[in-house]
Amino acid sequence: MEKPHQTEILYGIHPVTEALAAGRRRFFEIHVASDKTGRRMDPISRLAESRRIPMKNLSRRALADLAGTDMHQDIAARVTPFPVSEWSEIIAKNATTPGKRAYLLIDSLSDPHNLGALIRSALCLGISGVIIPKDRSAAPTPTVSKTSAGALEHIRLARVTNLVYAINDLKKEGVWTFGLDAAGERSISESDLTGDIAIVVGGEDAGIRPLVKKNCDFLCRIPQSGPVTSLNASVAGGVAMYEVFRQRQTTRPA
């Protein structure tokens, strides 16, 4: 007898669409609002039909109860949990592209909305893999997928017991690691970020933990002005990832 699958409820147009496109989750059924028709649902309906995924109608209230939120955009799907990657697999997958590797390490970020925003930026800006701690961190939940506009469904994400070990693994692979810190010794725009690089973003309140910070190769600050002295974690991470992307585009051979 086949063992019952662990499942979760993925909700929102983009998360469901991107999960279907990525093909990394198993779909058991898709629920849509009883009176919801139109072009936005057509691609999902076609993919569901081609893959023989049952589609069922529910009231909006029942959808909200199923998804656990009113922000379901008239669709929710019962799927297998997000397929977390092994850290060693991410390293091995990128070992053949030296000089082009860029990783995002997220230290103790607790807000799933911040995690989703970072993952969305990471996918758009060519990040090779995202690493988060197994403890004291937001997990890759349906809320994260919704906030990332479905980007989570395509990103390679690993959960590790110890971020310091992950940083040391990257050093062995020739990857330089820099942490974002308001007291960093150099400005991010004045740093050479064109090689193999890993960005460490800290949590919402305390930033990067001391031991993780100590193991970074260097610390960078983001220049800013105004009465507010710190950026939101997801905004700071997005700025750093874009600077890596910008520098690589600028130095690309003609």
C-alpha positions in Angstrom: 0.0 0.0 0.0 1.3 3.5 -0.9 2.1 5.6 2.1 -0.1 8.8 2.4 1.7 11.9 1.2 2.4 14.9 3.4 0.6 17.9 1.7 0.1 21.6 2.1 -2.2 24.2 0.5 -0.6 26.4 -2.1 -2.7 29.5 -2.9 -2.6 32.4 -5.3 -2.5 32.6 -9.1 1.3 33.0 -9.4 2.3 30.3 -6.9 0.0 27.7 -8.4 0.9 28.7 -12.0 4.7 28.6 -11.3 4.5 25.4 -9.3 2.8 23.7 -12.3 5.4 25.2 -14.7 8.3 24.1 -12.5 7.1 20.6 -12.1 8.8 20.1 -8.8 5.7 19.4 -6.7 3.0 16.7 -7.0 -0.5 18.2 -7.4 -3.5 16.3 -5.9 -6.3 18.7 -6.6 -6.9 22.3 -7.5 -9.8 24.3 -6.0 -11.2 27.5 -7.7 -13.9 29.9 -6.7 -17.3 28.7 -8.0 -18.0 31.8 -10.0 -14.4 32.4 -11.2 -13.8 32.1 -14.9 -11.6 34.1 -17.3 -8.2 34.3 -18.9 -6.2 34.2 -15.7 -7.5 30.7 -14.9 -7.2 29.3 -18.5 -3.5 28.4 -18.4 -4.0 26.6 -15.1 -7.0 24.8 -16.4 -5.2 23.6 -19.5 -2.2 22.4 -17.5 -4.4 20.6 -14.9 -6.3 18.9 -17.7 -3.2 17.7 -19.5 -1.8 16.3 -16.2 -5.1 14.9 -15.1 -5.2 17.0 -11.9 -8.8 17.3 -10.6 -10.2 20.8 -10.5 -13.1 21.4 -8.0 -15.3 24.4 -7.3 -15.5 26.0 -3.8 -17.1 29.1 -2.5 -14.7 32.0 -1.6 -15.4 31.4 2.1 -14.5 27.7 1.8 -11.4 28.6 -0.2 -10.4 31.0 2.6 -10.9 28.3 5.2 -8.8 25.8 3.1 -6.0 28.3 2.4 -6.1 29.8 5.9 -6.2 33.3 4.4 -8.5 35.6 2.4 -5.6 36.4 0.1 -6.1 33.3 -2.0 -7.0 35.0 -5.3 -9.8 32.5 -5.9 -7.5 29.5 -6.2 -5.8 26.9 -3.9 -4.1 23.6 -4.6 -3.3 20.6 -2.4 0.3 19.8 -3.2 3.4 18.1 -1.7 5.6 20.4 0.4 8.3 22.6 -1.2 11.2 20.4 -2.4 14.2 21.6 -0.3 17.5 20.9 -1.9 20.6 19.3 -0.3 23.3 21.9 0.3 25.9 19.5 -1.2 23.7 19.2 -4.4 23.6 23.0 -4.9 27.4 23.2 -4.5 27.9 20.3 -7.0 25.4 21.7 -9.5 27.3 25.0 -9.6 30.9 23.6 -9.5 31.1 23.6 -13.3 30.5 27.4 -13.6 33.4 29.0 -11.7 33.4 32.8 -11.9 29.6 32.9 -12.3 28.4 31.6 -8.9 26.4 33.8 -6.6 24.7 32.6 -3.4 22.4 34.2 -0.9 22.8 33.2 2.8 19.9 34.4 5.0 20.7 34.4 8.8 17.8 34.2 11.2 15.2 36.0 9.1 11.8 35.4 10.8 9.3 37.2 8.6 8.1 34.9 5.7 7.2 38.1 3.7 10.8 39.2 3.9 12.0 35.7 2.9 9.6 35.7 -0.1 10.8 39.1 -1.2 14.4 38.1 -1.1 13.7 34.9 -3.0 11.9 36.8 -5.7 14.9 39.1 -6.1 17.3 36.2 -6.0 15.6 34.4 -8.9 15.4 37.6 -11.0 19.1 38.5 -10.4 20.7 35.1 -11.1 21.4 33.8 -7.7 22.7 30.2 -7.9 21.2 29.0 -4.6 19.6 30.3 -1.3 20.7 28.9 2.1 18.7 29.4 5.3 19.2 27.9 8.8 16.9 25.0 9.9 16.3 26.7 13.2 15.3 30.3 14.0 14.3 31.1 10.5 11.2 31.4 8.4 10.6 28.2 6.4 9.6 27.9 2.7 5.9 27.9 3.3 3.0 28.7 0.9 3.0 32.3 2.4 6.6 32.6 1.1 5.6 31.3 -2.3 2.8 33.8 -2.4 5.0 36.7 -1.4 7.6 35.7 -3.9 5.0 35.7 -6.7 5.8 32.0 -7.3 9.6 32.5 -7.6 10.1 30.1 -4.7 8.9 27.3 -7.0 12.0 27.7 -9.2 14.7 28.6 -6.8 17.2 26.1 -5.3 17.0 26.5 -1.6 18.8 24.5 1.1 18.2 24.4 4.9 21.4 23.8 6.9 22.1 23.2 10.5 25.0 25.7 10.7 25.5 28.7 8.4 29.2 28.9 9.5 29.8 25.4 8.1 28.1 26.5 4.8 30.4 29.6 4.6 33.4 27.4 5.1 32.2 25.0 2.4 32.0 28.0 0.1 35.5 29.1 1.0 36.8 25.6 0.0 35.0 26.1 -3.4 36.8 29.5 -3.9 33.7 31.6 -3.1 34.2 34.9 -1.3 31.6 35.7 1.4 30.5 39.2 2.4 28.1 40.2 5.0 25.8 43.2 4.9 26.5 45.4 7.9 25.9 49.1 8.6 29.4 49.3 10.1 31.1 47.5 7.2 34.6 48.5 6.3 33.8 49.2 2.7 30.9 50.5 0.6 29.1 47.9 -1.5 29.5 50.0 -4.6 33.3 50.2 -4.0 33.8 46.5 -3.6 34.7 44.1 -6.3 31.8 41.6 -6.5 32.5 40.2 -10.0 33.9 36.8 -9.0 32.3 33.9 -7.2 30.5 35.6 -4.3 28.1 34.8 -1.5 25.9 37.5 0.2 24.9 37.1 3.9 21.8 39.0 5.0 20.9 39.2 8.7 17.7 39.0 10.5 15.2 41.9 11.0 16.3 42.9 14.5 19.8 41.8 15.3 21.3 41.6 11.8 24.0 38.9 11.2 24.9 36.9 14.3 28.4 37.6 15.6 29.9 34.1 14.8 28.5 34.2 11.3 29.8 37.8 10.8 33.2 36.7 12.1 33.4 34.1 9.4 32.6 36.4 6.5 35.6 37.4 4.4 34.6 41.0 4.6 31.6 43.2 5.5 29.9 45.8 3.2 27.7 48.7 4.0 25.0 50.2 1.8 25.4 54.0 1.6 22.2 55.8 2.6 21.0 59.1 3.9 18.0 60.4 5.8 16.7 60.1 9.4 16.1 56.3 9.2 19.5 54.5 9.7 18.7 51.0 8.5 17.0 49.4 5.5 14.5 46.6 5.7 16.3 43.2 5.4 14.7 42.2 2.1 15.4 45.7 0.6 19.1 45.5 1.7 19.4 42.1 0.3 17.8 43.2 -3.0 20.2 46.1 -3.3 23.2 43.8 -2.6 22.1 41.2 -5.2 21.5 43.9 -7.8 25.0 45.4 -7.2 26.5 41.9 -7.8 24.3 41.6 -11.0 25.2 45.1 -12.1 28.9 44.7 -11.7 28.8 41.4 -13.6 26.9 43.0 -16.5 29.3 45.9 -16.6 32.4 43.7 -16.8 30.9 41.2 -19.3 33.1 40.8 -22.4 31.8 42.5 -25.6 
